[in-house]
Amino acid sequence: MADEDSKPKKKGKLKWILMFFFILFLLGGGAGAWYYFLSDLPGSKNASQATEKATTAQPVQTKQVENLQTSVLDTFLVNLADPLGKRYIKVTFEVELADPKVAEELVRQKAKIRDAVIMLLSSKTYTDLAPAESKLDLKNEVTKRLNLILGGPKITRIFITEMVIQ
């Protein structure tokens, strides 16, 4: 019996193999997450392609469908007026024009339009914008502000084509 106790016990290789694969799995997951979340940072290939597309795009895109002429305004990304300051809204508007010449006016008044919409959006809170009827109110408010800037009822309707509130 003394001989059996004096032999060193074998450590299980299975434990080391499992630990090796677990660490390999964690490293692979971390690398995958890094690529997924950080591949669009400034200086990366995807970000530079997006910047090239943004700089070559027209300031206001205009399209005409039968008798309906619309223009797409730039996308707005604005912090909301929440107490913690962690909420924001990303919204894109498409405006219906009363006259095709209004598209040129939109380009000329772009700074005033962006300022008015940013000021309106930044005064809202998440609870102001969450209900569906508040989105209709937002569309009406933006329409009124744009018509004030353009000097008359030149915008007939506004469509929200993209909206993210986080």
C-alpha positions in Angstrom: 0.0 0.0 0.0 2.8 2.3 0.6 3.8 1.9 -3.1 0.4 3.0 -4.3 0.4 6.2 -2.2 3.9 7.2 -3.3 3.0 7.3 -7.0 2.0 10.8 -8.1 -1.7 11.0 -9.3 -2.2 11.8 -12.9 -3.8 15.1 -13.6 -6.6 15.0 -16.1 -5.6 16.3 -19.5 -9.3 16.8 -20.3 -9.4 19.8 -17.9 -6.5 21.5 -19.7 -8.0 20.8 -23.2 -11.4 22.3 -22.1 -9.7 25.4 -20.6 -7.7 25.8 -23.9 -10.9 25.7 -26.0 -12.8 28.0 -23.6 -10.0 30.6 -23.8 -9.9 30.3 -27.6 -13.6 30.7 -27.8 -13.5 33.9 -25.7 -10.7 35.4 -27.8 -12.5 34.6 -31.0 -15.7 36.1 -29.7 -13.9 39.2 -28.5 -12.2 39.6 -31.9 -15.6 39.2 -33.7 -17.3 41.7 -31.5 -14.4 44.2 -32.0 -14.7 43.8 -35.8 -18.5 44.1 -35.7 -18.8 47.2 -33.5 -15.6 49.1 -34.4 -15.3 48.5 -38.1 -17.2 51.8 -38.9 -14.9 54.0 -36.9 -13.3 57.0 -38.6 -10.3 56.0 -40.6 -11.7 52.5 -41.4 -12.4 51.5 -45.0 -16.2 51.4 -44.5 -16.3 54.9 -42.9 -14.2 56.4 -45.7 -16.5 54.9 -48.3 -19.5 56.3 -46.4 -17.8 59.7 -46.2 -17.2 59.7 -50.0 -20.8 58.9 -50.7 -21.9 61.7 -48.3 -19.7 64.3 -49.9 -20.7 63.5 -53.4 -24.5 63.5 -52.6 -26.6 66.4 -53.5 -27.7 68.6 -50.6 -31.4 68.0 -51.3 -32.6 65.1 -53.4 -35.7 65.8 -55.4 -37.9 63.3 -57.1 -41.2 63.6 -58.9 -43.9 61.0 -59.0 -46.8 62.0 -61.3 -48.0 65.3 -59.9 -46.2 64.8 -56.5 -42.8 66.4 -56.1 -40.8 65.7 -53.0 -37.4 66.6 -51.6 -35.5 64.6 -49.0 -33.9 66.7 -46.3 -30.7 65.7 -44.7 -30.8 63.2 -41.8 -31.0 64.9 -38.3 -29.2 63.3 -35.4 -30.1 65.3 -32.2 -29.8 64.8 -28.5 -33.2 65.0 -26.8 -34.0 67.2 -23.8 -33.9 64.3 -21.3 -32.5 64.9 -17.8 -29.7 62.4 -18.2 -28.8 63.5 -21.7 -28.4 59.9 -22.9 -31.3 59.8 -25.4 -31.2 61.0 -29.0 -33.3 61.0 -32.1 -32.3 60.2 -35.7 -34.9 61.3 -38.2 -35.1 61.9 -42.0 -37.9 63.9 -43.5 -39.2 64.0 -47.0 -41.2 67.1 -47.9 -44.0 67.4 -50.5 -43.5 70.6 -52.5 -46.3 72.8 -53.8 -44.1 74.0 -56.7 -41.0 72.4 -58.2 -39.1 75.7 -57.8 -39.3 75.3 -54.0 -36.5 72.7 -54.2 -34.1 75.4 -55.1 -35.3 77.5 -52.2 -34.8 74.5 -49.9 -31.1 74.4 -50.9 -30.7 78.1 -50.4 -32.3 78.1 -47.0 -30.6 74.8 -45.9 -28.9 76.4 -42.9 -32.1 78.0 -41.5 -34.1 74.8 -42.1 -31.5 72.6 -40.3 -31.3 75.1 -37.4 -35.1 75.3 -37.0 -35.5 71.5 -37.1 -32.6 70.9 -34.7 -34.0 73.5 -32.2 -37.4 71.9 -32.4 -36.1 68.3 -31.9 -33.7 69.2 -29.1 -36.6 70.7 -27.1 -38.5 67.4 -27.1 -38.1 64.6 -24.6 -38.5 60.9 -25.1 -41.9 60.9 -23.5 -43.0 63.7 -25.8 -42.1 61.7 -28.9 -43.0 58.2 -27.9 -46.8 58.1 -28.7 -48.0 57.8 -32.3 -50.0 61.0 -32.2 -47.0 63.0 -31.1 -45.3 62.0 -34.4 -48.2 63.7 -36.2 -47.8 66.8 -34.1 -44.0 66.8 -34.9 -44.8 66.6 -38.6 -47.2 69.5 -38.3 -44.7 71.6 -36.3 -41.9 71.0 -38.8 -44.3 71.9 -41.7 -45.2 75.2 -40.0 -41.5 76.1 -39.3 -40.5 75.3 -42.9 -43.3 77.3 -44.3 -42.3 80.3 -42.1 -38.8 80.1 -43.4 -39.8 79.7 -47.0 -42.3 82.6 -46.7 -45.7 80.9 -47.4 -47.4 77.6 -47.8 -44.8 76.0 -50.1 -44.6 72.7 -48.1 -47.8 70.8 -48.3 -46.9 67.7 -46.3 -44.0 66.1 -44.5 -43.2 62.4 -44.5 -41.0 60.8 -41.8 -39.0 58.3 -43.8 -36.6 57.2 -41.0 -36.9 57.6 -37.3 -34.9 56.1 -34.4 -35.3 57.2 -30.8 -32.9 55.8 -28.4 
